[in-house]
Amino acid sequence: MKTEAKLFYGIGLFILLMFGIYTFFTMRDARGIEPVGVAGLLLTAGLCFMCGFFFSLSGKKSDPRPDDNPDGEIDEVEGDFGFFAPHSWWPLILGFGCALVMFGAAIGWWVVIITMPVLVIGVIGWTFEFFRGEESI
């Protein structure tokens, strides 16, 4: 977890640097400081520091992982990452449903109502893809 903490702390410092530069250049504008960008950068930096703090606390409470070891090898982390369907059409249907719903949100809400069943069918189909026979619900 030390790697993740360092990563988030580094990103937070970079965003704080960008916050200072952005604030400096918007102060020079005739309209004054642009509040949305300044607040957004400050909140993003705060979120990065919160994530870094969480990962540093989690790293202290848990056992060291192989990726925290500078001399660690890749084969120390190997293991089963889960089961992935070799050929499944459900992600394509779900992606198509998401695209249609987002298209509907941009065009008109009536399109969202019409295309929402494609999205729901995609989610249900992908979730219960391997529930067949005795395992079915």
C-alpha positions in Angstrom: 0.0 0.0 0.0 3.0 2.3 0.3 3.2 2.6 -3.5 -0.4 3.7 -3.8 0.0 6.2 -0.9 3.1 7.7 -2.6 1.2 7.9 -5.9 -1.7 9.7 -4.5 0.5 12.1 -2.4 2.5 12.9 -5.6 -0.7 13.6 -7.6 -2.0 15.7 -4.8 1.2 17.8 -4.7 1.0 18.2 -8.5 -2.6 19.4 -8.3 -1.7 21.8 -5.5 1.1 23.2 -7.7 -1.5 23.6 -10.6 -3.9 25.2 -8.1 -1.3 27.9 -7.3 -0.5 28.5 -11.0 -4.1 28.6 -11.9 -5.0 31.0 -9.1 -2.1 33.3 -10.0 -3.0 33.6 -13.6 -6.7 34.0 -12.9 -6.0 36.8 -10.4 -4.3 38.7 -13.2 -7.5 38.7 -15.2 -9.8 41.7 -15.0 -12.7 39.6 -13.7 -10.7 38.4 -10.7 -10.2 34.8 -9.4 -12.3 32.2 -11.2 -14.0 30.4 -8.3 -15.1 27.1 -10.0 -11.7 26.1 -11.2 -9.9 27.2 -8.0 -12.4 25.2 -5.9 -12.3 22.2 -8.2 -8.5 22.0 -8.1 -8.4 22.5 -4.3 -11.1 19.8 -3.7 -9.3 17.4 -6.1 -6.0 17.9 -4.2 -7.9 17.3 -1.0 -9.4 14.1 -2.3 -5.9 12.9 -3.4 -4.5 13.6 0.0 -7.4 11.7 1.7 -6.8 8.7 -0.6 -3.1 8.8 0.1 -3.8 9.0 3.9 -6.1 6.1 3.7 -3.6 4.0 1.8 -0.8 4.9 4.2 -3.0 3.8 7.2 -4.0 0.6 5.4 -0.4 -0.1 4.6 0.6 0.2 8.2 -2.2 -2.1 9.4 -1.7 -4.9 6.8 1.2 -7.1 6.0 3.7 -5.9 3.4 2.8 -6.9 -0.1 5.3 -8.0 -2.7 4.9 -4.8 -4.7 6.1 -2.8 -1.7 9.4 -4.7 -1.8 11.9 -2.8 -4.1 13.6 -6.2 -4.9 10.3 -8.0 -5.5 9.7 -10.2 -8.5 6.6 -10.4 -10.7 6.1 -14.1 -9.9 5.6 -13.2 -6.2 2.3 -11.6 -7.1 0.9 -14.3 -9.3 -2.3 -15.9 -8.6 -5.9 -16.3 -9.7 -7.4 -13.0 -10.7 -10.9 -14.4 -11.2 -13.1 -16.0 -13.8 -13.6 -14.2 -17.1 -16.0 -15.4 -19.8 -14.2 -16.5 -22.9 -16.9 -15.4 -25.3 -19.8 -13.3 -24.1 -22.1 -11.0 -26.0 -23.5 -9.4 -22.8 -20.9 -6.7 -22.4 -21.6 -5.5 -26.0 -25.3 -5.3 -25.3 -24.7 -3.5 -22.0 -22.3 -1.0 -23.7 -24.9 -0.5 -26.5 -27.6 0.1 -23.9 -25.4 2.6 -22.0 -24.6 4.5 -25.2 -28.3 4.6 -26.1 -29.3 5.9 -22.7 -26.6 8.6 -22.7 -27.6 9.5 -26.3 -31.2 9.8 -25.0 -30.0 12.1 -22.1 -28.5 14.4 -24.7 -31.4 14.3 -27.2 -34.5 13.9 -25.1 -35.7 12.1 -22.0 -38.3 10.2 -24.1 -35.4 8.4 -25.7 -34.1 7.4 -22.3 -37.4 5.8 -21.4 -37.4 3.9 -24.7 -33.8 2.6 -24.5 -33.7 1.8 -20.7 -34.9 -1.8 -21.3 -31.8 -2.5 -23.4 -29.7 -1.3 -20.5 -31.6 -3.4 -18.0 -31.5 -6.5 -20.2 -27.8 -6.1 -20.6 -27.2 -5.8 -16.8 -29.4 -8.7 -16.0 -28.0 -10.9 -18.8 -24.4 -10.2 -17.9 -25.1 -10.8 -14.2 -26.9 -14.1 -14.6 -24.9 -15.3 -17.7 -23.7 -18.5 -16.0 -26.8 -19.2 -14.0 -28.2 -22.0 -16.0 -30.0 -25.3 -15.1 -30.0 -26.1 -11.4 -28.1 -22.9 -10.6 -30.7 -20.6 -12.1 -32.6 -18.3 -9.9 
